[in-house]
Amino acid sequence: MGKSFKARKWGFTLVELIVVVIVIGILATIAIPQYLKATERAKGGKARHALGLIASAENLRRADLDAYVACTNATLVANLGNYVEMDAIAADPDWDYAAVATDTTFTATATRAAGGQNGGETITLNQIGTWGGTFTP
């Protein structure tokens, strides 16, 4: 007499596994671009915050010494560090900061580091609080 066939209780067929892999692939193609876009928006927010701190330091310096000062990442701490903490801003790996200044005006610029999704794009803030630039995450 023949043996009776007993079905396995905990196995998956090849078709079921392929369907799961396809569903995960579809979800990944939707999720990964959204994640990258969200991280770029967050980095833009970080740059806007840093520009606000630079603007505050420039305004405090002008009130103290009656002139704005030009600076770059390398000179932020030396030129504005007495007014606002600049160490983290100067060491930011995602953005390069600079301020172009005269005695009565300044424009602070954050330039997205090369190699990123938005490399080379900028965010600007001037002495009257006007935002500008090309950064579009």
Summary of the structure (lengths in Angstrom):
residues: 137
radius of gyration: 26.3
end to end distance: 71.7
largest distance: 105.1
contacts: 359
relative contact order: 0.14
helix: 47%
strand: 18%
